[in-house]
Amino acid sequence: MKKPFVILAIVAAILLIVRQFANTERVPIMVALPDSPSFTVTDAFDGQWEGKRVDVSGDKICLETRIIGTVYNGQVSLTLVYNNTLLKGWVSEQGMLELYSDSPRWGYRFSGAAVNNKMDGEWKVTNALCHGTWHIEKVS
């Protein structure tokens, strides 16, 4: 007599779980670099840049790494040295950065700003626990 109720409860639980996962919004790993920025760019920050990305999550896959790159005509091109991930984007007249990653594996999201000869900000990975800060300085 209890058997049909148990089966019905199990089926209802499975349906509830499936429905919950089906309604979860997925975050894309890569966000494509747009054809143009959402602001007016500046060449005030043009030059060679160097610095590092620091993880504060404590996850062992999130290693600290050097960041090297250039800004030319307001177009930013930075590389995370440990895995050659390329960050491309622009810098606005107000120093705001718009950066996009080319990594098909890790959902990098970098935000930040440029002031004088420094750029810094925060970063995270959408498909891992990794997150932290980053900073670079103009070397030429």
N, C-alpha and C positions, 0 to 999 in steps of 0.2 A: 504494500500500500504506500509506503514511503518512497519507494523507488521512482515513481513518476515525478514526484516533487523534487527529488534530488537531481534527476536528469534535467528537469525544467530549470532549476536554480543554476546548474552548471552552464547550460545553454545561454541563459540570461547573462551570466557573468562574462562569458566569452564575447557575446554581442556587445556588452558594455565596454569591454576592453578594446575591441576592434573599432568601435565608434569613437572612442577617445583618441586612439592613434590616428584615425582617419581625419579628425578635425584639427590635428596639430599642424600649424603653419611651419613649413620648412624654410630655413634661411639658405639662400644659394651660397655655395662655396666661393665662387668667383662672381664679381660684379664687373661687367665689361667696361672698359675705358670708353667714355663717351667721345664723340667726334670733337667736342669743344667744351670748355669749362663753363660753369654757371656764373662766372664773374669776369671782370676785366683783369688780365694778367699784367704782371710787371716784370721788367728785367732788372730791378733793383737788387735782386738776390742772386743774380747770375754768378757762377763760379763753381769751383770744386768744393765738395763737402765731405766730412768724415765724422764718425761718432759711433754710438752703440745703442743697441736695444737691450733693455734690462727686464727680466721677468720677475714678477713678485708673487706668482702663484705657487711656486715651490714644486711644480710638476717637472719631473726629470726630462721630459721631451722638449721642454721650453728653454733651451740653452741661450745664454747671453751671446750676442753676436755683434760683430762690427757692421756698420752701415757705411757704404761709400757711394759717391755719386756726384751728379752735376745738376746744375740748373742753367738752362740756356734759353734766352728769350721768354723767361717765365715758365718754361716747361721743365718739370722735375723728373729726374730719372735716378732712382736710388736702388742699391742692391744690398740684400741681406747676405753677407758673405758666406755663412755656414751652409746655406742650401741654394744659393744663387737666385733667390726669389727677387723678382724685379717689381719695384713700386714706381708707378708712373702717375703723373698728374700735373698740377699747376699750382702756382702761388699767386694770390691776389694782390692788388695794390695795398690792401690793409694787412697783408702778411698771412692771410688764412690759406691753409693747404687743403687741396682736394687730391687724395691719393688712392690709387687702385692697384691691386696685386695681380700678378699673372700666375699665381700658384693654383694648379688644378687640384691639389691635395689639401691645402690648409686655407681656411676662410679668414685670411688676414684682413683686419680693419685698422688702418692707421689714421689718426687725426692729429692736428697740431697747428702751430703757427710759427711764423718767422719774424724775428725782431733783430735788427742790426745784423750781426754775423752769427746768429744762432737760430736753430730751429729745434723745437721740442714738442712733445705731446704724449698721447697715450696710444696704446695698441691693444688688440685682443685677437683671439682666434675663435671664430664662431663654432667650430667643431672640435674644440679641446678646451681645457681649463686655462690655458696660457693667457696671460695678460700682464701689462706693466707699462713702463714708460720708455721713451726713446729721446735721444738728443743728438744733434750733429752741429758741427761748427764749420764755418767757412775757412778753407785752408789756402785758397787763392782766388 
